[in-house]
Amino acid sequence: MYQYNEIDQTLVNERVAQFRRQTEQFLSGEITEDQFRALRLRNGLYVQIHAPMLRVAGPYGLFNSTQFRKLAHIARTYDKNYCHFTTRQNVQFNWPKLEEVPDILEELADVQMHAIQTSGNCMRNTTSDHLAGVCIDEIEDPRPYCEIIRQWTTLHPEFDYLPRKFKMAVSGALHDRAATQFHDIGLHLVKNDKGVIGFRVLVGGGLGRTPVIGQVIKPYLEKKHLLSYLEAILRIYNLFGRRDNKYKARIKILVKESGLDKFSTLVEKEWLLIRDSNELSDARINAIKAQFAPPAYDNAADKDISFTEQQQANKAFTTWVKFNTTVHKVAGYRAVFLSLKAPEVPPGDMTDCQLDAVADLADQYSFGEIRSTHRQNLILADVKQADLFMLWQKLDRLNLATPNIGTVTDMICCPGLDFCSLANAGSIGVAREINEALDDIDYIHDIGDIKINMSGCMNGCAHQSVGHIGILGVDKKGSEWYQITLGGSSENDAAIGERLGPAVAKDQIINAITTILDVYIKNRLNDEPFLAMVNRVGVTPFKEQVYADS
């Protein structure tokens, strides 16, 4: 895991001191609300319905146990004893007091964390594959390049005030678990025809009001040119991106309106001017790679036979292993998902006690490291198979072992009207009702991989456009209604869901979801996955049943 050097630590410390002065000036009336808005946004501070919300960066989803203990301390001391994990692998606190936010930032700085550029019209937290470095389908670990990008983007003077927020994701595996096709820039580590690893570059993807699948602008880019090519893209966006209409200000609109060919020509012309000015040397890459060296795995871990015996003796444990763990590149190890989707808990929420306990478990079982995922869960990436049974028991006591990863109750869900001032409808309550309606774990496991994504507004923080089942809250004359889409995907088979029909009232949304699942069960071919069936038959059979009584 990357460790701050003196430059990193000085930058973060100075930003904390700067924001403390700015907050004091605002509270004393020396600067106005409008003047303070841009300053607080650059430091991850939003204004929500009930209180400010502070978003803390989780660089490419990677945390250590010391940082988790600090998050627990902040939740207890400055918040209401919990925090929330987001789809961008970040952490949010929903109840801080404005005057105490500088204190929180100072505490975060003590453990190499910050909230810089987690909001505002700037380059946001770069995200990546939550199984980076341990998955069996990996071409190369993407995290060193995420760190190189993090250092380049942080407080970049030329791109501090972009037309709109800007997001990047990097994937190093054959299976895209980082949703790279729905980012402003997506990067895939690939091999050219000579077997040399470089990047395939995508541009113009995004979700929100206008979901767009990114397009390949550069099929192969040498590693040494990574930063200069990214800079060329950002320069063209900064020059030509719309600033007169925030709904048309994203790079996806610029690429769509200008066309990929024209946009690519502009980027190539700009790149020729700067290509040799910011090359990545092998020494620079290798120095960062060294900070992501594999831990000291036990070479004898695969010889333990207790794991098989424990599965044979305990059905519940076997089920948990099937759904909440995945294969590891090192024999004798598994990557373990910690489900933040227990039925009675808002998706992505975690208490201070759970944070402290997971920090201890990470130290004991996974080299002190924790990861966050795009679906608002956590991972202990390096667990011995021999330790799984004991770990499962401890996670179960913490309410973090619900065996539902990849199932219909593993929902992505934004805070909705419970917290967000932008929301049109509630999300957390609907998620709870869906869980209550689908309380049979055997049924949930039988219907298999179904991803429900639910957002309370068009901003799409919960990625409803790319859910197998997408739910979008809308306002109709002061009432909460929900639009449903089917067939979306953020993985290799990227697709934007097709709208099922008119929005349904809040008291009908649970019936609509259970009807959709019933149609799937009655019409699937053998063990045909939900997404495959939707692609085969279209939305018509679902639409006919959902709106049968309309």
MIDRENRO-578017 format. One record per residue (C-alpha): x, y, z; residue number from 1. Coordinates in steps of 0.5 Angstrom, whole numbers. Example, Ala and Ser with C-alpha at 12.3 -4.5 7.8 and 13.67 -1.06 7.14 Angstrom:
2
+-------+-------+-------+-----+
:     u :     v :     w :  nr :
+-------+-------+-------+-----+
:    25 :    -9 :    16 :   1 :
:    27 :    -2 :    14 :   2 :
+-------+-------+-------+-----+
! end
This chain:
550
+-------+-------+-------+-----+
:     u :     v :     w :  nr :
+-------+-------+-------+-----+
:     0 :     0 :     0 :   1 :
:     3 :     7 :    -2 :   2 :
:     6 :    11 :     4 :   3 :
:     6 :    18 :     4 :   4 :
:    13 :    22 :     3 :   5 :
:    14 :    29 :     6 :   6 :
:    11 :    32 :     0 :   7 :
:     5 :    28 :     0 :   8 :
:     4 :    30 :     8 :   9 :
:     6 :    37 :     7 :  10 :
:     1 :    38 :     2 :  11 :
:    -5 :    35 :     6 :  12 :
:    -3 :    39 :    12 :  13 :
:    -2 :    45 :     9 :  14 :
:    -9 :    44 :     6 :  15 :
:   -12 :    43 :    13 :  16 :
:    -9 :    49 :    16 :  17 :
:   -12 :    53 :     9 :  18 :
:   -19 :    50 :    10 :  19 :
:   -19 :    52 :    18 :  20 :
:   -18 :    59 :    16 :  21 :
:   -23 :    59 :    11 :  22 :
:   -28 :    56 :    15 :  23 :
:   -27 :    61 :    21 :  24 :
:   -27 :    67 :    16 :  25 :
:   -34 :    64 :    13 :  26 :
:   -37 :    63 :    21 :  27 :
:   -34 :    70 :    22 :  28 :
:   -38 :    73 :    16 :  29 :
:   -31 :    75 :    13 :  30 :
:   -33 :    71 :     7 :  31 :
:   -40 :    70 :     4 :  32 :
:   -44 :    63 :     3 :  33 :
:   -42 :    64 :    -5 :  34 :
:   -35 :    65 :    -4 :  35 :
:   -35 :    59 :     1 :  36 :
:   -38 :    54 :    -3 :  37 :
:   -33 :    53 :    -8 :  38 :
:   -28 :    53 :    -2 :  39 :
:   -32 :    47 :     2 :  40 :
:   -33 :    43 :    -4 :  41 :
:   -26 :    43 :    -6 :  42 :
:   -25 :    40 :     1 :  43 :
:   -31 :    35 :     0 :  44 :
:   -36 :    39 :     4 :  45 :
:   -43 :    39 :     2 :  46 :
:   -49 :    42 :     5 :  47 :
:   -55 :    36 :     6 :  48 :
:   -62 :    37 :     8 :  49 :
:   -60 :    36 :    16 :  50 :
:   -53 :    37 :    16 :  51 :
:   -46 :    38 :    12 :  52 :
:   -44 :    32 :     9 :  53 :
:   -36 :    30 :     9 :  54 :
:   -34 :    26 :     3 :  55 :
:   -27 :    23 :     5 :  56 :
:   -23 :    20 :    -1 :  57 :
:   -21 :    12 :    -1 :  58 :
:   -16 :    12 :    -6 :  59 :
:   -17 :     7 :   -11 :  60 :
:   -21 :     4 :    -5 :  61 :
:   -15 :     2 :    -1 :  62 :
:   -15 :     3 :     7 :  63 :
:   -11 :     0 :    12 :  64 :
:   -13 :    -2 :    19 :  65 :
:   -10 :     5 :    22 :  66 :
:   -14 :     9 :    18 :  67 :
:   -21 :     4 :    19 :  68 :
:   -20 :     6 :    27 :  69 :
:   -19 :    13 :    25 :  70 :
:   -26 :    13 :    21 :  71 :
:   -29 :     9 :    27 :  72 :
:   -26 :    15 :    32 :  73 :
:   -29 :    20 :    28 :  74 :
:   -36 :    17 :    27 :  75 :
:   -36 :    17 :    35 :  76 :
:   -33 :    24 :    36 :  77 :
:   -36 :    28 :    31 :  78 :
:   -42 :    24 :    28 :  79 :
:   -47 :    19 :    30 :  80 :
:   -43 :    13 :    30 :  81 :
:   -43 :    11 :    23 :  82 :
:   -41 :    12 :    16 :  83 :
:   -43 :    11 :     9 :  84 :
:   -39 :     7 :     4 :  85 :
:   -40 :    10 :    -3 :  86 :
:   -40 :     7 :   -11 :  87 :
:   -33 :    11 :   -12 :  88 :
:   -30 :     7 :    -6 :  89 :
:   -30 :    14 :    -2 :  90 :
:   -33 :    15 :     5 :  91 :
:   -38 :    20 :     8 :  92 :
:   -40 :    22 :    14 :  93 :
:   -47 :    25 :    14 :  94 :
:   -47 :    29 :    21 :  95 :
:   -41 :    33 :    22 :  96 :
:   -42 :    40 :    25 :  97 :
:   -39 :    45 :    20 :  98 :
:   -34 :    48 :    25 :  99 :
:   -31 :    42 :    27 : 100 :
:   -30 :    39 :    20 : 101 :
:   -23 :    42 :    20 : 102 :
:   -21 :    38 :    26 : 103 :
:   -24 :    32 :    23 : 104 :
:   -19 :    34 :    17 : 105 :
:   -13 :    34 :    21 : 106 :
:   -15 :    28 :    25 : 107 :
:   -15 :    25 :    18 : 108 :
:    -8 :    28 :    16 : 109 :
:    -5 :    24 :    22 : 110 :
:    -7 :    17 :    18 : 111 :
:    -5 :    20 :    11 : 112 :
:   -12 :    21 :     9 : 113 :
:   -16 :    27 :     6 : 114 :
:   -22 :    30 :     3 : 115 :
:   -19 :    34 :    -3 : 116 :
:   -22 :    34 :    -9 : 117 :
:   -28 :    29 :    -7 : 118 :
:   -33 :    34 :   -10 : 119 :
:   -33 :    40 :   -14 : 120 :
:   -31 :    41 :   -22 : 121 :
:   -24 :    38 :   -21 : 122 :
:   -21 :    31 :   -22 : 123 :
:   -24 :    26 :   -17 : 124 :
:   -22 :    20 :   -14 : 125 :
:   -19 :    15 :   -19 : 126 :
:   -22 :     8 :   -18 : 127 :
:   -20 :     1 :   -20 : 128 :
:   -22 :    -6 :   -19 : 129 :
:   -23 :    -8 :   -12 : 130 :
:   -19 :   -15 :   -13 : 131 :
:   -13 :   -11 :   -16 : 132 :
:    -7 :   -15 :   -15 : 133 :
:   -10 :   -22 :   -13 : 134 :
:   -15 :   -24 :   -18 : 135 :
:   -13 :   -29 :   -23 : 136 :
:   -15 :   -26 :   -29 : 137 :
:   -10 :   -20 :   -28 : 138 :
:    -6 :   -17 :   -34 : 139 :
:    -2 :   -13 :   -29 : 140 :
:    -4 :    -9 :   -22 : 141 :
:    -7 :    -3 :   -24 : 142 :
:    -6 :     1 :   -17 : 143 :
:     1 :     3 :   -18 : 144 :
:    -2 :     7 :   -24 : 145 :
:    -8 :    10 :   -20 : 146 :
:    -3 :    12 :   -15 : 147 :
:     1 :    16 :   -21 : 148 :
:    -5 :    19 :   -23 : 149 :
:    -7 :    21 :   -16 : 150 :
:    -1 :    25 :   -15 : 151 :
:    -2 :    28 :   -22 : 152 :
:    -9 :    30 :   -21 : 153 :
:    -8 :    33 :   -14 : 154 :
:    -9 :    40 :   -14 : 155 :
:    -7 :    40 :   -21 : 156 :
:    -7 :    48 :   -22 : 157 :
:    -9 :    48 :   -30 : 158 :
:   -15 :    43 :   -28 : 159 :
:   -18 :    46 :   -22 : 160 :
:   -24 :    49 :   -25 : 161 :
:   -26 :    45 :   -30 : 162 :
:   -33 :    45 :   -34 : 163 :
:   -35 :    40 :   -29 : 164 :
:   -33 :    34 :   -25 : 165 :
:   -28 :    29 :   -28 : 166 :
:   -28 :    22 :   -26 : 167 :
:   -23 :    16 :   -28 : 168 :
:   -22 :     9 :   -27 : 169 :
:   -17 :     4 :   -29 : 170 :
:   -17 :    -4 :   -30 : 171 :
:   -12 :    -9 :   -30 : 172 :
:   -16 :   -15 :   -31 : 173 :
:   -20 :   -18 :   -37 : 174 :
:   -26 :   -18 :   -33 : 175 :
:   -28 :   -10 :   -32 : 176 :
:   -30 :    -9 :   -25 : 177 :
:   -28 :    -2 :   -25 : 178 :
:   -34 :     0 :   -29 : 179 :
:   -29 :     4 :   -34 : 180 :
:   -34 :     5 :   -40 : 181 :
:   -38 :     9 :   -36 : 182 :
:   -32 :    14 :   -34 : 183 :
:   -30 :    21 :   -37 : 184 :
:   -23 :    17 :   -38 : 185 :
:   -23 :     9 :   -37 : 186 :
:   -16 :     6 :   -38 : 187 :
:   -15 :    -2 :   -39 : 188 :
:    -8 :    -5 :   -38 : 189 :
:    -7 :    -9 :   -45 : 190 :
:    -2 :   -12 :   -49 : 191 :
:     0 :   -10 :   -56 : 192 :
:     2 :   -15 :   -61 : 193 :
:     9 :   -16 :   -59 : 194 :
:     6 :   -17 :   -52 : 195 :
:     8 :   -11 :   -49 : 196 :
:     3 :    -8 :   -44 : 197 :
:     0 :    -1 :   -45 : 198 :
:    -6 :     2 :   -44 : 199 :
:   -13 :     2 :   -48 : 200 :
:   -16 :     9 :   -47 : 201 :
:   -23 :    10 :   -47 : 202 :
:   -27 :    17 :   -47 : 203 :
:   -33 :    20 :   -46 : 204 :
:   -37 :    15 :   -42 : 205 :
:   -41 :    17 :   -36 : 206 :
:   -48 :    16 :   -32 : 207 :
:   -53 :    21 :   -29 : 208 :
:   -58 :    25 :   -33 : 209 :
:   -55 :    23 :   -40 : 210 :
:   -52 :    16 :   -39 : 211 :
:   -47 :    14 :   -45 : 212 :
:   -42 :     9 :   -46 : 213 :
:   -35 :    11 :   -47 : 214 :
:   -31 :    10 :   -54 : 215 :
:   -24 :     8 :   -55 : 216 :
:   -20 :    14 :   -57 : 217 :
:   -13 :    10 :   -56 : 218 :
:   -13 :     3 :   -58 : 219 :
:    -6 :     3 :   -55 : 220 :
:    -2 :     8 :   -51 : 221 :
:     5 :     7 :   -48 : 222 :
:     6 :     7 :   -41 : 223 :
:    11 :    13 :   -41 : 224 :
:     6 :    17 :   -45 : 225 :
:     0 :    16 :   -40 : 226 :
:     0 :    23 :   -36 : 227 :
:     2 :    27 :   -43 : 228 :
:    -4 :    24 :   -46 : 229 :
:    -9 :    25 :   -40 : 230 :
:    -7 :    32 :   -40 : 231 :
:    -8 :    33 :   -47 : 232 :
:   -15 :    30 :   -46 : 233 :
:   -16 :    35 :   -40 : 234 :
:   -14 :    41 :   -44 : 235 :
:   -18 :    40 :   -50 : 236 :
:   -24 :    39 :   -45 : 237 :
:   -22 :    45 :   -41 : 238 :
:   -22 :    49 :   -47 : 239 :
:   -28 :    47 :   -51 : 240 :
:   -33 :    44 :   -45 : 241 :
:   -39 :    47 :   -44 : 242 :
:   -39 :    52 :   -39 : 243 :
:   -46 :    55 :   -40 : 244 :
:   -50 :    49 :   -38 : 245 :
:   -48 :    45 :   -33 : 246 :
:   -52 :    39 :   -35 : 247 :
:   -48 :    39 :   -42 : 248 :
:   -42 :    41 :   -39 : 249 :
:   -39 :    34 :   -38 : 250 :
:   -34 :    31 :   -43 : 251 :
:   -39 :    26 :   -45 : 252 :
:   -43 :    31 :   -48 : 253 :
:   -37 :    35 :   -52 : 254 :
:   -35 :    28 :   -55 : 255 :
:   -42 :    26 :   -57 : 256 :
:   -43 :    33 :   -60 : 257 :
:   -36 :    34 :   -64 : 258 :
:   -36 :    27 :   -65 : 259 :
:   -30 :    22 :   -63 : 260 :
:   -26 :    23 :   -70 : 261 :
:   -26 :    31 :   -69 : 262 :
:   -25 :    30 :   -61 : 263 :
:   -19 :    25 :   -63 : 264 :
:   -16 :    30 :   -68 : 265 :
:   -16 :    35 :   -63 : 266 :
:   -13 :    31 :   -57 : 267 :
:    -7 :    28 :   -62 : 268 :
:    -5 :    35 :   -64 : 269 :
:    -5 :    38 :   -57 : 270 :
:    -1 :    32 :   -55 : 271 :
:     4 :    33 :   -60 : 272 :
:     6 :    39 :   -57 : 273 :
:     7 :    36 :   -50 : 274 :
:     8 :    29 :   -51 : 275 :
:    16 :    29 :   -49 : 276 :
:    15 :    34 :   -43 : 277 :
:    12 :    29 :   -38 : 278 :
:    14 :    22 :   -40 : 279 :
:    14 :    17 :   -34 : 280 :
:    21 :    13 :   -33 : 281 :
:    21 :     6 :   -32 : 282 :
:    25 :     8 :   -25 : 283 :
:    19 :    12 :   -23 : 284 :
:    14 :     7 :   -25 : 285 :
:    18 :     1 :   -21 : 286 :
:    19 :     6 :   -15 : 287 :
:    11 :     6 :   -14 : 288 :
:    10 :    -1 :   -16 : 289 :
:    15 :    -3 :   -10 : 290 :
:    10 :     0 :    -5 : 291 :
:     5 :    -5 :    -8 : 292 :
:     9 :   -11 :    -7 : 293 :
:     5 :   -17 :    -5 : 294 :
:     5 :   -19 :     2 : 295 :
:     9 :   -25 :     5 : 296 :
:     4 :   -30 :     3 : 297 :
:     5 :   -37 :     7 : 298 :
:     7 :   -42 :     2 : 299 :
:     4 :   -48 :     6 : 300 :
:    -3 :   -45 :     6 : 301 :
:    -6 :   -49 :     1 : 302 :
:    -4 :   -56 :     4 : 303 :
:    -9 :   -55 :    10 : 304 :
:   -15 :   -60 :     9 : 305 :
:   -19 :   -56 :    15 : 306 :
:   -23 :   -52 :    10 : 307 :
:   -26 :   -57 :     6 : 308 :
:   -28 :   -61 :    12 : 309 :
:   -31 :   -55 :    15 : 310 :
:   -35 :   -54 :     9 : 311 :
:   -38 :   -61 :     9 : 312 :
:   -40 :   -60 :    16 : 313 :
:   -43 :   -53 :    16 : 314 :
:   -48 :   -52 :    10 : 315 :
:   -49 :   -44 :    13 : 316 :
:   -41 :   -44 :    12 : 317 :
:   -41 :   -47 :     5 : 318 :
:   -46 :   -42 :     3 : 319 :
:   -42 :   -36 :     5 : 320 :
:   -36 :   -39 :     2 : 321 :
:   -40 :   -39 :    -5 : 322 :
:   -43 :   -32 :    -5 : 323 :
:   -38 :   -28 :     0 : 324 :
:   -31 :   -31 :    -2 : 325 :
:   -28 :   -31 :    -9 : 326 :
:   -21 :   -35 :   -12 : 327 :
:   -15 :   -32 :   -11 : 328 :
:    -8 :   -32 :   -15 : 329 :
:    -4 :   -35 :    -9 : 330 :
:    -6 :   -42 :    -8 : 331 :
:    -9 :   -43 :    -1 : 332 :
:   -12 :   -36 :     0 : 333 :
:   -19 :   -33 :    -2 : 334 :
:   -21 :   -26 :    -2 : 335 :
:   -27 :   -25 :     3 : 336 :
:   -33 :   -20 :     2 : 337 :
:   -36 :   -16 :     8 : 338 :
:   -43 :   -15 :     6 : 339 :
:   -46 :    -8 :     8 : 340 :
:   -52 :   -10 :     6 : 341 :
:   -55 :   -14 :    12 : 342 :
:   -63 :   -14 :    11 : 343 :
:   -64 :    -8 :    16 : 344 :
:   -59 :    -4 :    15 : 345 :
:   -58 :     2 :    10 : 346 :
:   -54 :    -1 :     4 : 347 :
:   -46 :     2 :     5 : 348 :
:   -47 :     4 :    12 : 349 :
:   -42 :     2 :    18 : 350 :
:   -42 :     3 :    25 : 351 :
:   -36 :     5 :    29 : 352 :
:   -36 :    -1 :    33 : 353 :
:   -36 :    -5 :    26 : 354 :
:   -30 :    -1 :    24 : 355 :
:   -26 :    -2 :    30 : 356 :
:   -27 :   -10 :    29 : 357 :
:   -26 :   -10 :    22 : 358 :
:   -19 :    -6 :    23 : 359 :
:   -18 :   -12 :    28 : 360 :
:   -20 :   -17 :    23 : 361 :
:   -16 :   -14 :    18 : 362 :
:    -9 :   -14 :    22 : 363 :
:   -11 :   -22 :    24 : 364 :
:   -13 :   -25 :    18 : 365 :
:   -11 :   -20 :    12 : 366 :
:    -4 :   -16 :    13 : 367 :
:    -8 :   -10 :    16 : 368 :
:   -11 :    -8 :     9 : 369 :
:   -19 :    -7 :     7 : 370 :
:   -22 :    -5 :     1 : 371 :
:   -28 :    -2 :    -1 : 372 :
:   -32 :    -4 :    -7 : 373 :
:   -36 :    -1 :   -13 : 374 :
:   -42 :    -4 :   -10 : 375 :
:   -42 :    -1 :    -3 : 376 :
:   -38 :    -7 :     0 : 377 :
:   -32 :    -9 :     3 : 378 :
:   -26 :   -14 :     2 : 379 :
:   -21 :   -17 :     6 : 380 :
:   -17 :   -19 :     0 : 381 :
:   -11 :   -24 :     3 : 382 :
:   -15 :   -29 :     7 : 383 :
:   -12 :   -36 :     8 : 384 :
:   -17 :   -41 :     7 : 385 :
:   -15 :   -45 :    14 : 386 :
:   -18 :   -38 :    17 : 387 :
:   -24 :   -37 :    13 : 388 :
:   -29 :   -41 :    18 : 389 :
:   -26 :   -37 :    24 : 390 :
:   -27 :   -31 :    20 : 391 :
:   -34 :   -32 :    18 : 392 :
:   -36 :   -33 :    25 : 393 :
:   -33 :   -27 :    27 : 394 :
:   -36 :   -23 :    21 : 395 :
:   -43 :   -26 :    23 : 396 :
:   -43 :   -24 :    30 : 397 :
:   -42 :   -17 :    27 : 398 :
:   -47 :   -17 :    22 : 399 :
:   -43 :   -17 :    16 : 400 :
:   -43 :   -24 :    14 : 401 :
:   -50 :   -24 :    10 : 402 :
:   -49 :   -29 :     4 : 403 :
:   -52 :   -24 :    -1 : 404 :
:   -46 :   -22 :    -5 : 405 :
:   -48 :   -21 :   -13 : 406 :
:   -55 :   -23 :   -11 : 407 :
:   -62 :   -19 :   -11 : 408 :
:   -61 :   -16 :    -4 : 409 :
:   -54 :   -14 :    -6 : 410 :
:   -57 :    -7 :    -8 : 411 :
:   -53 :    -1 :    -9 : 412 :
:   -57 :     5 :    -6 : 413 :
:   -56 :    12 :    -5 : 414 :
:   -58 :    16 :     1 : 415 :
:   -64 :    19 :    -3 : 416 :
:   -69 :    24 :     1 : 417 :
:   -67 :    21 :     8 : 418 :
:   -60 :    26 :     7 : 419 :
:   -59 :    29 :     0 : 420 :
:   -62 :    35 :    -2 : 421 :
:   -62 :    34 :    -9 : 422 :
:   -66 :    27 :    -8 : 423 :
:   -74 :    27 :   -11 : 424 :
:   -75 :    21 :    -7 : 425 :
:   -73 :    16 :    -2 : 426 :
:   -68 :    10 :    -3 : 427 :
:   -66 :     7 :     4 : 428 :
:   -74 :     5 :     6 : 429 :
:   -75 :     2 :    -1 : 430 :
:   -69 :    -2 :    -1 : 431 :
:   -71 :    -4 :     6 : 432 :
:   -78 :    -6 :     3 : 433 :
:   -75 :   -10 :    -2 : 434 :
:   -71 :   -14 :     3 : 435 :
:   -77 :   -15 :     7 : 436 :
:   -81 :   -18 :     1 : 437 :
:   -75 :   -22 :    -1 : 438 :
:   -73 :   -25 :     6 : 439 :
:   -72 :   -33 :     3 : 440 :
:   -65 :   -34 :     3 : 441 :
:   -66 :   -40 :    -1 : 442 :
:   -70 :   -36 :    -6 : 443 :
:   -65 :   -31 :    -7 : 444 :
:   -59 :   -36 :    -8 : 445 :
:   -64 :   -39 :   -13 : 446 :
:   -65 :   -33 :   -18 : 447 :
:   -58 :   -32 :   -18 : 448 :
:   -54 :   -26 :   -20 : 449 :
:   -59 :   -20 :   -21 : 450 :
:   -56 :   -13 :   -19 : 451 :
:   -61 :    -8 :   -17 : 452 :
:   -59 :     0 :   -17 : 453 :
:   -63 :     5 :   -14 : 454 :
:   -62 :    13 :   -14 : 455 :
:   -67 :    18 :   -11 : 456 :
:   -65 :    23 :   -17 : 457 :
:   -63 :    24 :   -24 : 458 :
:   -55 :    25 :   -22 : 459 :
:   -55 :    17 :   -21 : 460 :
:   -50 :    17 :   -16 : 461 :
:   -52 :     9 :   -15 : 462 :
:   -52 :     8 :   -22 : 463 :
:   -59 :     6 :   -24 : 464 :
:   -58 :     7 :   -31 : 465 :
:   -53 :     1 :   -31 : 466 :
:   -57 :    -4 :   -26 : 467 :
:   -60 :   -11 :   -29 : 468 :
:   -66 :    -7 :   -25 : 469 :
:   -65 :     0 :   -25 : 470 :
:   -70 :     4 :   -20 : 471 :
:   -70 :    12 :   -21 : 472 :
:   -74 :    16 :   -16 : 473 :
:   -78 :    22 :   -19 : 474 :
:   -82 :    27 :   -16 : 475 :
:   -90 :    28 :   -19 : 476 :
:   -93 :    34 :   -16 : 477 :
:   -90 :    32 :    -9 : 478 :
:   -91 :    25 :    -9 : 479 :
:   -85 :    20 :   -10 : 480 :
:   -85 :    15 :   -16 : 481 :
:   -80 :    11 :   -19 : 482 :
:   -78 :     9 :   -26 : 483 :
:   -76 :     2 :   -28 : 484 :
:   -70 :     0 :   -33 : 485 :
:   -68 :    -7 :   -35 : 486 :
:   -62 :   -10 :   -38 : 487 :
:   -56 :    -5 :   -36 : 488 :
:   -49 :    -7 :   -34 : 489 :
:   -43 :    -4 :   -32 : 490 :
:   -38 :    -9 :   -34 : 491 :
:   -35 :   -12 :   -40 : 492 :
:   -42 :   -12 :   -44 : 493 :
:   -43 :    -5 :   -42 : 494 :
:   -51 :    -3 :   -43 : 495 :
:   -55 :     2 :   -41 : 496 :
:   -62 :     0 :   -39 : 497 :
:   -68 :     0 :   -43 : 498 :
:   -74 :     4 :   -39 : 499 :
:   -80 :    -1 :   -38 : 500 :
:   -86 :     4 :   -38 : 501 :
:   -89 :     9 :   -34 : 502 :
:   -86 :    11 :   -27 : 503 :
:   -90 :     7 :   -21 : 504 :
:   -92 :    10 :   -15 : 505 :
:   -88 :     9 :    -9 : 506 :
:   -94 :     4 :    -6 : 507 :
:   -93 :     0 :   -12 : 508 :
:   -85 :    -1 :   -13 : 509 :
:   -84 :    -7 :    -9 : 510 :
:   -90 :   -11 :   -13 : 511 :
:   -87 :    -9 :   -19 : 512 :
:   -80 :   -11 :   -17 : 513 :
:   -83 :   -18 :   -15 : 514 :
:   -87 :   -19 :   -21 : 515 :
:   -81 :   -18 :   -25 : 516 :
:   -77 :   -23 :   -21 : 517 :
:   -83 :   -28 :   -22 : 518 :
:   -83 :   -27 :   -30 : 519 :
:   -76 :   -28 :   -30 : 520 :
:   -77 :   -35 :   -26 : 521 :
:   -82 :   -37 :   -30 : 522 :
:   -79 :   -36 :   -37 : 523 :
:   -71 :   -37 :   -36 : 524 :
:   -68 :   -43 :   -40 : 525 :
:   -65 :   -47 :   -35 : 526 :
:   -60 :   -43 :   -31 : 527 :
:   -60 :   -37 :   -35 : 528 :
:   -58 :   -31 :   -32 : 529 :
:   -63 :   -25 :   -31 : 530 :
:   -59 :   -21 :   -36 : 531 :
:   -58 :   -26 :   -41 : 532 :
:   -66 :   -27 :   -41 : 533 :
:   -67 :   -20 :   -42 : 534 :
:   -62 :   -19 :   -47 : 535 :
:   -66 :   -25 :   -51 : 536 :
:   -73 :   -23 :   -50 : 537 :
:   -73 :   -16 :   -49 : 538 :
:   -77 :   -12 :   -44 : 539 :
:   -84 :   -13 :   -47 : 540 :
:   -86 :   -20 :   -42 : 541 :
:   -84 :   -16 :   -36 : 542 :
:   -88 :   -10 :   -38 : 543 :
:   -94 :   -14 :   -40 : 544 :
:   -94 :   -16 :   -33 : 545 :
:   -92 :   -10 :   -29 : 546 :
:   -97 :    -6 :   -32 : 547 :
:  -103 :   -11 :   -33 : 548 :
:  -108 :    -8 :   -29 : 549 :
:  -106 :    -1 :   -31 : 550 :
+-------+-------+-------+-----+
! end
